[in-house]
Amino acid sequence: MEFDSHMSGVVLAATATVNVLAPGWSRGRQYLPPIGDELAEQVREALRSGVRRADAPIFPSQLEELAGYLTELRVMFFLLDSGDLDGACELLNKMIIDAEAMPTLSRHDGEPWHLHFHSPDASWAQGWAGAMATGLAMVLGSAMHDRLGLCSAPACDRAYVDTSRNGTRRFCSTACQNRVKAATFRERERQRAPSTPAADQP
């Protein structure tokens, strides 16, 4: 399932980048974002996960600016997870204004004309923030807003986009899904095991 070929990529990139930049829990372990060059490389990979042309060097000041915007997107996922669609939409509206997102037809790198959601003179971080906020707004403004979620596995709060056909995804990754299946299996086996009779008292 895709929201739209380009917007799907932006939404996937936004979700992956939020997960890189946000501290919390990941796959059963406490997560802290990396620092320095490792952070820049992981952000670049997260952006590439949805948008192929994301190879420009990333500078520390750009990362700091982008992290400021994506803190709001992190909150948006928590609002959605709690069922507060109104709050999530209001937050995205604020982010769209803050990032000065605006539709602009652009042509570059030999590509045909296509739509961007930032002004031509926007900073790198502002451009990404505007595109991400707009892409996520398009999802929240549709019947597919429940395709965005937070992992339901214990000790994990990573965001995910459900692109499955039936819309039943509940976990950020196969690793978390397998953790929950294994824990459920162990619990069933524990309940099924016969209890040991108490030893006779003297």
C-alpha positions as CSV (number, residue, x, y, z in Angstrom):
1,M,0.0,0.0,0.0
2,E,1.3,3.4,-0.9
3,F,0.0,6.9,-0.1
4,D,1.6,8.2,-3.3
5,S,4.9,7.3,-4.9
6,H,6.7,10.5,-3.9
7,M,4.9,11.2,-0.6
8,S,5.3,7.6,0.5
9,G,9.0,8.1,0.3
10,V,9.0,11.3,2.2
11,V,6.8,9.8,4.9
12,L,9.1,6.7,5.2
13,A,12.1,9.0,5.4
14,A,10.5,11.2,8.1
15,T,9.7,8.2,10.2
16,A,13.1,6.6,9.9
17,T,14.8,9.9,10.7
18,V,12.6,10.5,13.8
19,N,13.7,7.1,15.0
20,V,17.4,8.0,14.6
21,L,17.1,11.3,16.3
22,A,14.7,10.5,19.2
23,P,16.0,8.9,22.4
24,G,13.8,6.3,24.1
25,W,13.6,2.6,23.7
26,S,14.4,0.4,20.7
27,R,13.9,-3.4,20.4
28,G,14.0,-4.0,24.2
29,R,16.9,-1.7,24.9
30,Q,17.3,1.9,25.9
31,Y,18.3,4.0,22.9
32,L,20.4,7.1,22.7
33,P,21.1,8.8,19.3
34,P,24.7,8.5,18.1
35,I,26.9,11.6,17.9
36,G,29.2,13.2,15.4
37,D,29.9,11.6,12.1
38,E,27.9,8.4,13.0
39,L,24.8,10.5,13.6
40,A,25.2,12.3,10.3
41,E,25.6,8.9,8.5
42,Q,22.6,7.3,10.2
43,V,20.4,10.4,9.3
44,R,21.6,10.2,5.7
45,E,20.7,6.5,5.6
46,A,17.3,7.2,7.1
47,L,16.6,9.9,4.5
48,R,17.8,7.5,1.7
49,S,15.3,4.9,3.0
50,G,12.6,6.9,1.4
51,V,14.2,9.4,-0.9
52,R,17.0,8.2,-3.1
53,R,18.6,11.6,-3.7
54,A,19.8,12.3,-0.1
55,D,23.5,12.1,-0.6
56,A,24.5,15.7,0.2
57,P,27.0,16.2,3.1
58,I,25.2,16.9,6.4
59,F,26.8,19.5,8.8
60,P,26.3,19.6,12.6
61,S,24.4,22.8,12.4
62,Q,22.0,21.3,9.9
63,L,21.5,18.2,12.1
64,E,20.7,20.4,15.1
65,E,18.2,22.4,13.1
66,L,16.5,19.3,11.7
67,A,16.4,17.7,15.2
68,G,14.5,20.7,16.4
69,Y,11.8,20.2,13.8
70,L,11.6,16.5,14.2
71,T,11.1,16.7,18.0
72,E,7.6,17.9,17.0
73,L,7.1,14.9,14.7
74,R,8.1,12.6,17.5
75,V,5.3,14.1,19.7
76,M,2.9,13.7,16.7
77,F,3.4,10.0,16.8
78,F,2.7,9.8,20.5
79,L,-0.5,11.8,20.0
80,L,-1.6,9.5,17.3
81,D,-0.8,6.5,19.5
82,S,-3.0,7.9,22.3
83,G,-5.9,8.4,19.8
84,D,-5.5,12.2,19.7
85,L,-5.8,12.9,16.0
86,D,-6.9,16.5,16.6
87,G,-3.8,17.2,18.6
88,A,-1.6,15.5,16.0
89,C,-3.1,17.6,13.2
90,E,-2.8,20.8,15.1
91,L,0.9,20.1,15.8
92,L,1.5,19.4,12.1
93,N,-0.2,22.6,11.1
94,K,2.2,24.5,13.5
95,M,5.2,22.7,12.0
96,I,4.1,23.5,8.4
97,I,4.0,27.2,9.4
98,D,7.3,27.1,11.3
99,A,9.0,25.4,8.3
100,E,7.4,27.9,5.9
101,A,6.3,24.9,3.7
102,M,4.9,26.0,0.4
103,P,4.3,24.0,-2.9
104,T,6.9,24.8,-5.5
105,L,7.4,23.2,-8.9
106,S,11.1,22.4,-9.3
107,R,13.3,20.8,-11.9
108,H,16.9,19.8,-11.2
109,D,19.5,17.1,-11.7
110,G,18.0,16.1,-15.1
111,E,14.7,15.2,-13.5
112,P,11.3,16.4,-14.9
113,W,9.3,19.1,-13.2
114,H,8.1,17.9,-9.8
115,L,6.6,19.3,-6.6
116,H,8.6,20.4,-3.6
117,F,7.2,21.7,-0.4
118,H,9.7,24.4,0.5
119,S,10.8,27.6,-1.0
120,P,13.9,27.6,-3.3
121,D,15.9,29.5,-0.7
122,A,15.0,27.3,2.3
123,S,17.8,25.8,4.3
124,W,18.6,22.1,4.1
125,A,16.8,21.3,7.3
126,Q,13.9,23.6,6.6
127,G,13.4,22.0,3.2
128,W,13.3,18.5,4.7
129,A,11.0,19.6,7.6
130,G,8.6,21.3,5.2
131,A,8.4,18.2,3.0
132,M,8.1,15.8,6.0
133,A,5.4,17.9,7.6
134,T,3.4,18.2,4.4
135,G,3.7,14.5,3.6
136,L,2.6,13.5,7.0
137,A,-0.3,16.0,6.9
138,M,-1.5,14.4,3.7
139,V,-1.6,11.1,5.5
140,L,-3.4,12.5,8.6
141,G,-5.9,14.2,6.3
142,S,-6.9,10.9,4.8
143,A,-8.5,7.7,5.9
144,M,-5.0,6.2,6.2
145,H,-4.0,8.1,9.4
146,D,-4.1,4.9,11.3
147,R,-1.2,3.6,9.2
148,L,1.2,5.6,11.4
149,G,2.0,4.2,14.8
150,L,4.4,3.4,17.6
151,C,5.7,-0.1,18.2
152,S,3.5,-2.1,20.7
153,A,6.3,-4.4,21.8
154,P,7.5,-4.0,25.4
155,A,10.5,-1.6,25.8
156,C,10.2,-0.2,22.3
157,D,8.7,3.1,21.2
158,R,10.0,3.4,17.6
159,A,7.7,4.8,15.0
160,Y,6.6,2.9,12.0
161,V,4.5,3.3,8.8
162,D,2.2,0.4,8.0
163,T,2.4,-0.2,4.3
164,S,0.8,-3.7,4.4
165,R,-2.3,-4.5,2.4
166,N,-4.5,-5.3,5.4
167,G,-3.2,-2.5,7.8
168,T,-2.6,-4.8,10.8
169,R,1.0,-3.9,11.5
170,R,1.7,-3.4,15.3
171,F,5.5,-3.5,15.5
172,C,8.4,-1.4,14.3
173,S,10.4,-4.4,13.0
174,T,10.4,-8.2,12.6
175,A,12.8,-8.3,15.6
176,C,10.2,-6.8,17.9
177,Q,7.4,-9.0,16.5
178,N,9.6,-12.1,17.1
179,R,10.4,-10.9,20.7
180,V,6.6,-10.7,21.5
181,K,5.9,-14.1,19.9
182,A,8.7,-15.7,21.9
183,A,7.5,-14.1,25.1
184,T,3.9,-15.3,24.4
185,F,5.1,-18.8,23.7
186,R,7.2,-18.9,26.9
187,E,4.2,-17.7,28.9
188,R,1.9,-20.4,27.4
189,E,4.5,-23.1,28.1
190,R,4.8,-21.8,31.7
191,Q,1.0,-22.0,32.3
192,R,0.8,-25.4,30.6
193,A,3.6,-26.9,32.7
194,P,2.3,-29.1,35.7
195,S,2.8,-27.6,39.1
196,T,5.3,-29.4,41.3
197,P,3.6,-30.9,44.4
198,A,5.0,-29.6,47.7
199,A,7.3,-31.9,49.5
200,D,5.9,-33.8,52.5
201,Q,6.5,-32.0,55.8
202,P,8.1,-33.9,58.6
